[in-house]
């Protein structure tokens, strides 16, 4: 009797200790995510300094910027499912180590090739870290109410990381050389490695069957091709171009073969039956649509602020900060909103609020209207983060715990694909609406008008070369055409967001919260405790 009581008391102490540490675990995971999110944007402001120092060619510069998100998006499923197999904490800690080593290599790079290699290794480390943070969070917070709060904090940290990256980069560049934007990662990783090893719990899937190495490589290669093709489309390349069409076709073919392979295997790498659950598949679709709208709009808004209103890069970043603060507020309030309104109403509301904010921003014109932009960006940030929070929480809660790594990888891959498709799609809409306004400008030769129709930046360069009344007329026409294109793009985005609201009607009406199962001691544990007693 006393032995059994002692075993039960020991079990309660272990459970209480885990409960007391879970918020510390969340803190460690958020630091990991913050580093990955910051590194995705911190290099943007350092590109001129890198160009001046290393003298990369145009193709090399493109790879320096794009290789990190490209590699990271391609390997998310591979490392997410590997973590389910060999241990999520193990993969996360390996990601920490690789991220720190790659940061040092990038900071000390003496030529473009070394920097490209270092950025690729950073992408590998990021792909190891990102799905592991969500899957460990899924295990540490078995109660859905607490998990919703944890995901809200997690998503708020992601929003902060993406926004402060350029600000941190700008501050470091004012005082140090461009390599300092990478060195900042190293001390944080040196702290995270021992702290993570000490505090983070290890977890795995059920371990049934062999890990599908061939399937993992097929998924990685397929995603690499698709993301590369989408990024080239977003950069203005023609879909018929060889370097765009071949990666897209090859990547899509590999992904189709990957899906067929998973359906035939007794122990698939990714359990595609998860997509048969309406809440899971709908959540993934909502993530894609939300990111499609967010990234494309942020890119166009940044161009509008700098090229139409004439703001500096720092002023542009400060104007966009309200969007980030609103996203943080939505992430922190998301758990309470989800409990009160349920996933369906919450995600629908987020999409509709974002669509309303986008329509409000169509009132932006050639002159600065700070109050209008502040209102629009606040509503935009709050609405989009509400949508992403509800979708991520529903997706993760629908996935079985043994598939948590694969589910988190699917969510992060959807995030990356939505961002890439958004830049390509909304960029194409913008160009199609912008270009016709540059034809027939009085005094401007047709060759100059053709060059100016590529982008508003090129139009300003051509106008400066022409000079005189023709240059002034071309510059004014480019500004007016850009504003018109912005309005058309915003309306297309609003239509896509309303489509997302309709899609969200398939989500559950209420948040289903089940009491976490009580883990009973194994017979061997009870016997050992009795003997020790």
Order of alpha helices (4+ residues) and beta strands (2+ residues): alpha-alpha-alpha-alpha-alpha-alpha-alpha-alpha-alpha-alpha-alpha-alpha-alpha-alpha-alpha-alpha-alpha
